[in-house]
Amino acid sequence: MQNDKTLVIGATGSIGAPLVQYLLEKGGKVKAATRRVEAYPTLPNVEAVYFDYDDPATIAPALSGVNRVFMLAAPTDPDADQSLGRVIELAGASGVERIVLVTSLRIKAPRDAGGFLWGEKALQESGIAYTILRPGWFMQSFSSGFILAMIKQRNVLSLPAGQGRIGLIDARDIAACAACALTEPGHHGQTYLLTGGETLGLLEIAQTIAEVRGHPLPYADVNMEELQQIVAEGEGYPGPIEHMTPFFNAVRDGIWDVSFDTVAKLTGCPPISFAQFAKEQAAVWSCV
């Protein structure tokens, strides 16, 4: 009898967490891969398992007993090709039948593609049925991490993005597309480009956030050195941000200035707009 369990790598992340729920709603069983097993909630039909890309010994146990895998590597991982390659190789050896891999629209920029390009190539040559998702910039980037800290502490959105425009996407829409690719026929060998339904400039993004928080939020175009200084002087900023240079390069190069209707085609629902996302996150940006 065919196994029916999906390994979700990054099960507590902005994509992984909603993906687990979507798979459960479709009647599936899930193996939730995380580095914090003890903190993972107890859910019916979900088995939490310890997993760390940097610890190869955790890969085979995580793959045991699953026939589908959802995977992604951190965009900041300089060894993403090796991290992804190890999982793909062992997945093939363990009998995994389908893999959905999330990379990035940034792969279109050769100077910044990093290990994503090689990760995609390894999957395409693995012999395993696969689907690749290349999403745009996550809306959640503006409600977490150093950008959130900047907004709350400085009341200015200071980013080295020039007048570039971004096809933002809500991570929940990526998860919904992944659930379709994992559970429905017809997606083998496909590479899907994912964005929301519009492109926005940083000034428009700042204005949308300002409207829902009830406080002005100007946008300042700074260079990378100035941004690093802002982060260094702030409180509670989550570490260095040098890894973000490729993202801002891509904004200036126009890589993110695209909009596709893929989300609606795959899921049957329109993508979440940034205005809708901002209304939901208003309390996060509060000045109080």
Residue pairs with C-beta under 8 A, 6 or more apart in sequence:
2 67
3 65
3 66
3 67
4 28
4 29
4 67
5 28
5 29
5 30
5 31
5 65
5 66
5 67
5 68
6 23
6 28
6 29
6 30
6 31
6 66
6 67
6 68
6 69
6 70
6 182
7 30
7 31
7 33
7 49
7 62
7 63
7 66
7 68
7 69
7 70
7 71
8 16
8 19
8 20
8 23
8 30
8 31
8 32
8 33
8 70
9 16
9 33
9 51
9 62
9 69
9 70
9 71
9 72
9 87
10 16
10 33
10 34
10 71
10 72
11 17
11 19
11 20
11 30
11 32
11 33
11 34
11 40
11 48
12 32
12 34
12 36
12 40
13 171
14 138
14 140
14 144
14 171
15 72
15 102
15 171
15 174
15 175
15 178
16 32
16 70
16 175
17 175
18 171
18 172
18 175
18 176
19 70
19 175
19 178
19 179
20 30
20 32
20 43
20 46
22 175
22 176
22 178
22 179
23 30
23 179
23 182
23 183
24 30
24 43
24 44
24 45
24 46
26 179
26 183
28 45
28 183
29 45
29 46
29 47
30 45
30 46
30 47
31 46
31 47
31 48
31 49
31 62
31 65
31 66
32 40
32 46
32 47
32 48
32 49
33 49
33 50
33 51
33 62
34 40
34 48
34 49
34 50
34 51
35 50
35 51
35 52
37 48
37 49
37 50
40 48
49 61
49 62
50 58
50 61
50 62
51 58
51 59
51 62
52 58
53 73
53 77
53 83
53 86
53 87
54 83
56 86
59 86
59 87
59 90
60 90
60 94
63 69
63 87
63 90
63 91
63 94
63 96
64 94
66 94
66 96
67 95
67 96
67 97
67 98
68 96
68 97
68 98
68 99
68 100
68 182
69 87
69 91
69 96
69 98
69 99
69 100
70 99
70 100
70 102
70 178
70 182
71 84
71 87
71 99
71 100
71 101
71 102
72 101
72 102
72 103
73 80
73 83
73 84
73 115
73 116
73 119
74 80
75 104
75 106
75 114
75 116
75 243
75 246
75 247
76 243
77 83
77 114
77 115
78 114
78 115
79 115
80 114
80 115
80 116
80 118
80 119
81 114
81 115
81 117
81 118
81 119
81 122
82 115
83 115
83 119
84 101
84 115
84 118
84 119
84 122
84 123
85 118
85 119
85 122
88 99
88 119
88 122
88 123
88 126
88 128
89 122
89 126
91 99
91 126
91 128
92 126
92 127
92 128
96 128
97 128
97 129
98 128
98 129
98 130
98 131
98 182
98 188
99 123
99 126
99 128
99 129
99 130
99 131
100 130
100 131
100 132
100 133
100 178
100 181
100 182
101 119
101 120
101 123
101 130
101 131
101 132
101 133
102 132
102 133
102 134
102 135
102 174
102 178
103 116
103 119
103 120
103 132
103 133
103 134
104 116
104 134
104 135
105 134
105 135
105 136
105 167
105 193
105 194
105 195
105 250
105 255
105 256
105 258
106 112
106 113
106 116
106 246
106 247
106 250
106 255
106 256
107 113
107 116
107 117
107 120
107 134
108 255
109 246
109 249
109 250
109 253
109 255
110 117
111 246
111 249
112 246
112 249
112 250
114 246
120 132
120 191
123 130
123 132
124 130
129 188
129 189
130 188
130 189
131 181
131 182
131 187
131 188
131 189
131 190
131 191
131 192
132 190
132 191
132 192
133 174
133 177
133 178
133 181
133 191
133 192
133 194
134 191
134 192
134 193
134 194
135 169
135 174
135 194
135 195
136 166
136 167
136 168
136 169
136 194
136 195
136 196
136 256
136 258
137 166
137 167
137 168
137 169
137 247
137 251
137 256
138 168
138 169
138 170
138 171
138 174
139 168
139 169
139 170
139 171
139 196
139 272
139 274
139 277
140 170
140 171
141 147
142 148
142 151
142 205
142 209
143 277
143 281
143 284
143 285
145 238
146 231
146 234
146 237
146 238
146 241
147 157
147 159
148 284
148 285
149 234
149 235
149 236
149 237
149 238
150 156
150 157
150 158
150 230
150 231
150 234
150 237
151 157
151 209
151 217
151 285
152 285
152 287
153 234
153 235
153 236
154 230
154 234
155 215
155 216
155 217
155 287
156 217
156 218
156 219
156 220
157 202
157 205
157 206
157 209
157 217
157 218
157 219
157 220
158 219
158 220
158 222
158 226
158 227
158 230
159 202
159 219
159 220
159 221
159 222
159 227
159 248
160 221
160 222
160 223
160 224
160 226
160 227
160 248
160 252
161 202
161 221
161 248
161 251
161 252
162 221
162 251
162 252
163 201
163 221
164 201
164 202
164 251
164 252
164 253
164 254
164 256
164 257
165 199
165 200
165 201
165 251
165 254
165 256
165 257
166 199
166 200
166 201
166 202
166 205
166 251
166 256
166 257
167 195
167 196
167 198
167 199
167 256
167 257
167 258
167 259
167 260
168 195
168 196
168 200
168 205
168 274
169 194
169 195
169 196
169 263
169 271
170 196
170 271
170 272
170 277
172 272
173 194
173 196
173 263
173 267
173 271
173 272
174 194
176 263
176 266
176 267
176 269
177 192
177 194
177 262
177 263
177 266
177 267
180 187
180 266
180 267
181 187
181 190
181 192
181 266
192 262
192 266
193 258
193 260
193 262
194 260
194 262
194 263
195 258
195 259
195 260
195 262
195 263
195 271
196 259
196 263
196 271
196 272
196 273
196 274
197 259
197 261
197 263
197 264
197 270
197 271
197 273
198 259
198 273
198 274
199 256
199 257
199 258
199 259
200 208
200 274
202 219
202 221
203 219
205 219
205 274
206 217
206 218
206 219
207 217
208 274
208 275
208 278
209 217
209 278
209 285
210 216
210 217
211 278
212 278
212 279
212 281
212 282
212 285
213 282
213 285
213 286
213 287
214 287
215 287
217 285
222 230
224 245
224 248
227 241
227 244
228 240
228 241
228 242
231 237
231 240
231 241
250 256
263 269
263 270
263 271
264 270
264 271
